[in-house]
Amino acid sequence: MKWKGIRLLCITASFFAILYACNKSDPGGTGSGHQVEFVRTTISGRITDENNLPVTGANVTAGATSITTDANGYFNLKNIYVDKNAALVKVEKAGYFLGTKTVMIEIEKNNPVNMQLMPKTIAGTIDAASGGEVTVPAAGGSIQLPANGVIDPQSNKPYTGAVTVSAAFIDPSADNFRQIMPGTLRGINTNNEETGLQSFGMMAVELNGAGGEKLQIASGKKATLHFPIPSALRSQAPATIPLWSLDEKTGLWKEEGQATKQDNQYVGEVSHFSFWNCDAPFPIANFTVTLKDQNAQAIPDVEVVISASLTDTTSIAGNGYTNAEGVVKGTLPASRALKLKVYDKCRNMIHSQNIGPYTTDTDLGTIIVNTQMSSLTISGTVTDCNNIPVANGYVMLQLENVYYSVPVTNGNFAKAIIRCNNNATTANIKAYDLANNVSGSTISVPVSGTTLKAGQLYACGTALTSYIKYSVDGVNYQTASPADSMVAIITRSNAIIGSFSKIDSTITHIIFMISGGAGAANTMNTLYVSNGLSGGNQVMYHSGSNLSVPVAVSEYGTAIGEYVSGAFSSSVYDSTRNVSMPVQCNFRVKVTRVE
């Protein structure tokens, strides 16, 4: 019965199938070049804009789970299932191109991912009937559309009228290339082999109609792209180069055609729009490395770059960020002499050494980094609106434009962090109470020395907007973002809602499906609940599908960023004890996807 419940989940709520790893190994559309292996993990990080300021309210998705960034641009996707060797993180925000990062995962650990979004700048408009050409803003290069060559992919009908073209060139020689680059520099070539990529220029392009709808190139038609070749790369740019498009399902690049060098540009034809990349392939190997300081303490949240020099000014490289244990995984150029460099949070290089060459996957072991970075320990207490210690919450600390999330347990919090320097400065701190769905105000605290005693903080005054509160057989559970992952997916006939929480290595979750829609009588037709996952033994309670439980819906948002809220009473079946148990649920969840 227990496995029957899990199997039902894979069938009736297929978008959550990844969370339960219904298929442990699946080509996932990339064939033998990349085998997918789903694992459970946590991914967190911070999203910034072109000015390195936090992006608030961005929708972040990994696997089947989504969450929105908080006021500091921070997100935390806990206990999700993603591809171990190519976990794709997507970030969507109005006014920006889709942000993506593809990372190698440490299982059951927190994996840091930081991303800088690119503003969606309009390059110009083109009449769909006659076609035409626009210039890519700032960088040069161009996009040329054929006559009668654009369709509305939703209806698959030809589009007539003005086409707004948004475009951006991504310069691989720019200082912030690693932060803005979509996906990762790995691809699947036409022989279905995974390979490393050296970029000579990337381009983001989006077509929109008069009503803002996304458009695509019509079947049988092709657009022409002109990629400017950065001056630092021109001397080594080959006469022809493969063209690659970003697969937004796998996070890897896919080889599709080639571009030809014409003066200081690459020119190629494409049959659809996504991100496009002019790349020379090279062999790669996976690496793992652990960083510790001179006191044998792990160094978290620093970037490791492993590169092979091509000229005095250019190189090919792989990179990643260390987790709390100082561990990072990634890919490196194979069969080449390499340089390993470590950068702190302030982008200062703090270590450099020669390594390699390596021809196979390699564990580099532990590397000692003699660093002068200062350690700071923050501690304090948090009480709620009734001056009672907060049992479940966290504190958000902003220091030197870096953000840290510190958990609160039984009213207390403490965490050691690594600073870029030991200069006197000011930190901003805000406390959150997840049990009561509220937060306090941001306070400023002076920082000097190696300790920061924040004193007593108050999590009171500002209501949290998203939560799911439920009880199973009288035992209460609650999830709230951003500490927990929640998702609400709106389809044509259903609202599918789920929450996922981890406390002391135990995962709890609830998934339910509501039918009816906005302004109609709503019923719940599917319900699954887990009482936790501990020691590898998951107990799944389920009512299955084909239910008809009334739901008192007070909000039914139909667009991303709106809310679905309501309450219901039902029951679930515990096959381990052969009993039925009552369930009560109140929820308010932001819409994260519309299908």
N, C-alpha and C positions, 0 to 999 in steps of 0.2 A: 504493500500500500504506500509506503513512504516513497519508493522510486516511481510509483505510478503518479503521485502528485507532482514530482519534479518533471516527469515526462509530459504531463498535461501542460505545465507551464511553458515548456518549449513549443508546444503546438498552439495553444490558445493565446499566448502573449509572446509572439515570436520576437518582437523587438527587445525583449528582455532575455532572450535565449543565451546571449553572450555572457550574461551575469552568472549563469549556471553551467557554462562550458558544456553545452549539450554536445558540441563537437570539439574534441580536444585538439584535433589536427585537421586543417582544411586548407586547401590551396588558396581559397579566398580570392580567386580570380587572377592570381599571379603565378600559378603553375608551380613547377618544381623549382623555379628560381627562388621562391620564398615560401616556406611552409609556416602556416599560422599555428601558434600554440597559445591558447588563452590561459592567462594566469590572473590571480587576484592580487591587487596592489592598491596603493594610494598615490595620487598625483596632485601636487599642489604647486602654486606659484603666483606670479604677479603679472598683470597685463598693463603695459604702458603705451602711450601714444608717441607721435613723432618728436615731441618735446620731452620725452621721458617722464611724463606725468601720468598718474594712475588713471586707468579707464574704468569707470564705474558702470555697472549694469550691463556688462558684456556677457553674452551667453557662451559658456564654455562646455564643450562636450567631449567625452572620451568614452569609448565603448558605447553602451546604451544609456549612459547617465549624463545628465546636464545640470549645470548650476550657474548662477550669475555672480559676477565679481562684486565685491562690496565697495564701500566708499574709498578704500585704499587700493583698489584694483586687484585684491587678493581673492583666490579661489582655492577650494580644497575638495577634491573628489575622492571620497573615502571608500575603500572596499569595492572597487570596481573590477570588472574583468576585461582585459585588453590583450592584444597580441604581445607576447613577451619580447620579441625582437623588433617590433615595429608598432609601438603604441601610438596611435594618432590622436592628437589633441587639436580640436577645432575651436576657434573663437570668432563669434559673430557680433558685430556692433554696427548700427546704422551710421553711415558716413565713412566706413572703412572697408577695405577689401577683406575677404575672409583670411583670418590668421590661422596658420597650421604649424605644428611641430610634430615630428616623428622621433620617438625616443626608444632606447633599449631599457628594459624594466628590471629593477630589483624586486623580486617577489616578496610580498608581505612587508615591504618597506615604503617609506615616503620617497617619491621620485620628484625632484624639483624641476619645474619647467617655467621659464620666463620668456615672454614674447613681447615684441614691439609691433603694434599695428601700423599699417600704411593707410593714410587718408585716401579716400576714393576721389581722385581729381578728374574732372571732366576734360577730355582732350578735344572734344568738338562734337558736332552732329553731322550725320550723313543721311541723305535721302535713300530710303531702302530701294526704291524703284531704279534709280540711276546708279547707285553705288558711289564710292568716293574714297577719299583718304584723309586721315587726320594725323597730326604730329603728336608724339608722346610728350607730355609736359616736362619741362626742365631738362630732360636727358637727351632729347632728340629721338631719332628713330620714328617709325610710323606704323599705322594699321590701315590697310586698304581692304574695303569690302566690295565684293562683286555686285553687279546689278541684279536685282530681284533675288538676292542671296540670303535673306534673313527670314526666319520663322519664329512663331510663338511656340515653344516646345510643349506648352500645356495643351494646346489644341492641335498642334502639328500643322497649322495653317500658315500660308505666307503672310508676312507682316508688311504692311504698306504704311508709309509715313516717315517721320523723322526718327532716326536711331541715335540715341545719346551714347557716345563711346567714352567710357572711363578707362584710364590706363595709367600704369606706373612702371618705370624701368627699375630693376633691382641690380645694382652695381656690385659684382663680386669682389671688387677691390676696395669697397667702402669700409670704413671702420665699424659700422653697425651691421654689416652683412649677416653675421651669425644670428643677430637678434631678429631681423626682419625676414630672413630667408624662409620661404615656405617649406614644410616637410623636412627632409634631410637630404644630404648629398649622396643618396643611394637610389639606384634605379634597376628596372628589369629590362634587359635589352631584347632585341628581336629573336635571339636564341633562347629566350626564357631563362637567362642567367642573371643573378644579382651582381651588381658592379658598383664601384665607387664612381663619383662624377666630379670633374673639374669644370666649374661653370665659367663661361665667357660672357654671360649676360642672361638675365631672366626678365620676363615681362608679365604683368598682370593686366588682363583685359576683361571688361564686362560691358555687355550691350543691354540697353534698356529702352523700352518703348515709351510712348507719350504718357502712359498711365503708370510708369515705373516698373512695369513687368519686365522680367529678364527674358532676353532673346538669345537665339543661337543661329549658327550658320545652317543654311538649308542643306539637305542631303544632296550630294553631287556637286556642291559648290565648295570653294575654298577661299579663305582670306589670306592676304600676304602680309607678313610681318617683317619689319626692318629693325634689327637689334644693333644699336651702337656698340662697338667693341671698345671697352675702356682702354685708355692710352697705355696703362701699365701692362696690359695683356696682349697688345697688338703684335709684338715681336714673335710670340709663340702661337698665335692663332692659326690653326690649320686652314687649308683652302676650302675644305668641306668639313662639316661637323654634324653629328646626330642631333635631331630635335627631340625633346622630351616634354611630355605633358604630365602634370601632377594628377595622379589618381587620388581623388578626394575620398575614396573608400579605404584605401590601404595606407596612404601617406607616403608612398614610394612613387618615383618618376617612371614613366613608361615611354620607351623609345617609339617615336612615330615620325618617320621621315627624316630629312636632313635639310640643313641650310648651307648656302654657298657664300663665301666671302666676296664682297664687292666693295672695294676700297676699304673703308674703316667700319663696315657694317656686315652683319650676317643677314641674308635674305632667305626666307623660307615660307612655304605654304602650310596652312593648318586647316583642319576640317571642323573644328569646334573650339570653343573658348573656355579656358581654365587658366592656370599658370603655365607658361611655356618657357623652356630653358634650352640654351645652346651649351651642350656639355660634351667634353671628351671623357670617355670611360677609362677607368683604371682598376686593377684588382685590389680587393680589400680583405682585411681580417678583423675579427672582433677582438676587443681588448677589455680587460678589467684592471683597475688599479685602486689602491687604498692610500690615502694621504693622511699622514700624521705629523704633528709638529715636533719640535725638539724635546718636548716633554712627554712624547708618546701619546698625545691626545688627538683624537680624530679631528680633521678640519672639514667642517660642513660648508655647503653653499658656496663653493668656489668653482670656477670654470677651469677645466683641463682641456688643452688644445694639443693635439699630436699632429705634426705637419711634416711634409717632405718638401724641401726647397726645389723649385724649378729654375728660378733665376734669382738674382740678388733682391728682387722686390716681390716675387710671386711664389706661391706654394699651393699644394693641395693638402687638405687637413680633415681630421675628424675631431669632434669635441663633445663634451657633456659636463654636467654639474654634479658635484659630490653630494651624497645624501648625509643624513645625520651621523652615519658611521664612517664618513669620509670616503665612501666607495662610489665609483662612477664606472659605467659601462658605455661602450660606443664602438665605432669602427675606425680603423687607421689604414693608411696606404700600405699595401703589402710589398715585401721585397725591396724596400727602400730604406736608406739611412734616415732617421727621424729625429725631430726635436720635440721634446715634451715641455710645455709651458703651463704655468698655473697663474690665473688671474683672480684677484680678490673681488669683492663686491663693488669696489670703486673703480674697477677696470685697471688696476695697477698690477703689473707682472711681479709676482713674488717668488717665482722659482723657474729655472730653466735647466735642462740637461739633455744630452744626446742619448738616444736609445735605438734599438733595432739594428739591422732589419729583421722583420718577422714574416714568415711565409704562411703561418697557420694562426688560428685563434690563440690568444696569449693572455695569461694572467701576469701582470707586471709586478705583482706582490705589493709590498708596502714601501712607499717612498717617503722619506723624511724631508719635510720642508721647514727650513729654519726661517721662521717668520717673526716679525715684530708686531704682528697684529695683536691688538689688546683684547683680552677676555673680559666680558662684563656679565655679572650675574644680577638679574633682576628678580625681585621678590616682593610680595605684599599679600594683602587679603582683599576679598570682595564680598560685599553684603548686598542684599536685595532691597526693595522698597520698604520692607518692614524691619530692616536692620538685622536680618537673619543671614548667616553665611551662605553664599551661593554654593549649592551642591554640584551643579553641572554647568560649566560655562568656560569662557576663555577671555584672555586679555590680548588686544591688538596693540603692538608696540611699533611706532615709527621712529627710526633713528637713522640719521644721515641718509635719508631718502631710501632706506631699506626697511622692509616690513617683516615683523615676526609675530607668529601666533603662539600664545603661551596658554596651555590648558589650566583651568581652575578646578580644583577638586576639594570638596568640603571647605570651601571658603579661602583656600590658600593657593598661591601660584609661585613658581620659581623656575628659572631657566637660565642656563649659561649660554651666551652668544659670543660670536667673534666679530669685533669691530675692525674697520680699516685703519684706525689710528686711535690714540688715547687722548685726543684733544677734548677740552671741555666744550660741551654743547648742550642742546635741549632735546628731550625725547617727548613725543606725544603718545598718550596712553588712553585706551578706551576699554571698558569692561562690558562683557555680555553675560546675561543670565538666560540660559537656554530653557530652563524649566518654566520660566514665566514669560518667555518670548519678549524680553526687553533688553535694552542696552543703556549705558550711562552716557555722560558727556565726555568729550575729549578733554584731557587735562595735560598741561605742559609741566615737565619735571626736569630740573637741571641734572646733567650727567657729568661726573668727574670721577676719576679713579676707576676701580675695578668692580664696584658694587653700586647697585641702584635700588634703594629701598623706597618703593612707591607708596608705602603706607596703606591706608584703607581706601579702597575704591568703591564706588557705588554703581551697581548695574540697575539703573532705574530712570524712567523718564521717556524713553523712546521705544515704541512698540516694534517688534520684529514682524515683518509682513508675511513670511512663509513658515508654515509648520504643519505637522500631522501629529495629532494626539490620539492614541488608541489604547484599548485595554483588551487583554485576552484572558478569560477566566478570572477576572478581577485583578490581574497584574498590569500595571500601567507602563506604557512606553511613550516616548515622545522624540520627534526629530525636528530640527530647525536648521535652516541654512544661515551662514555658510559652513557651520561645523559639520553638518550631515548633508548627504547628497539626496536631492529630491528631483523628481521629473514629472511633468504633466505634458502628455502628448495628445493633441487634438486631431482626430481624424474626421471624416465626413459624418460618421455615425456614433463615435465614441469619444470619451475622455478617458485616457489610460494614465493612471497615477501610481507612483511608487516612491518609497523612501527607504534609505539604507543608512544604518547607524552602527558604529563600532564602539563598544565600551568594554575595557579590560579584555581585549582579544575576542569578544563575543559580538557577532553580527546579528542584528535584528532587522527585519524588513517586512513591509506590507506592500502588496500590489493589488489594485482593484481596477475594474473597468466599469465606466458608467455610460449608459446609452440614453438617448433622448434628445439632448442638445439644448441650446439656449432657448428659454421661453417655453419649454415643454416639460411634461412630467418625466422625471428621471428615475431610472432603476439601475441597480448594480447587478451585472450579470456574470461577473467573475471576481473571485477573491482568493488570495493566497497570503499566508502569514508564516513567518519563520520565528521560532523562539530563540534562535541563536545558532552559532557555529562555534564549537569549542572542541579542540582536540581532533578536528576533522570530522566530527559527527554532527550532521545537520538534521534538525527535526523540522519538517515542513507540515504545517497545518493547512488544510485547504477545504474550501467549499466547492471547488471545481468551477465549471462554467455552467451556462444555461440557468443561472439564478434569475430571480425577479424580486429583488429587495428594494423597496422605496428609498430614495435618497432625497433629503431636504437640501436642495441646491440653492444657495443664496447668491453665488456668482458663477457665471459660465463664460469665461473669456474665450475668444476664438482667434486671438492674435498673440504672437510672442510678446511677453511682457505683461499681459493681462493675467487675471487670476481665476482659478476654479476653487470654489469653497462650498462646504456643506457638512452634513452629518448623516450617519446611518447606524443602524443596529442590525447585527446578523449573528452568525455562528460559524465555527470551523470545526473540522473533525480531526481528532488526534488518534491516528491509527496505532500509535504505540500503546495507548491505554484503552482504545476502543470506546472513546467517549466524545460527545459533542460539547463544545465550549462556547460561551457567549462572547461576542466582539462588539465593542462600542468604538466609534471613530468620529472625530471632528478634524477637519482639514481645511487648509487654505494654501494652495500651491500655485506658483507662477508658471504660466504656460512657457515651456522651453522648446517645443517643436510643434509645427503644424504640417500635417500630411494630407 
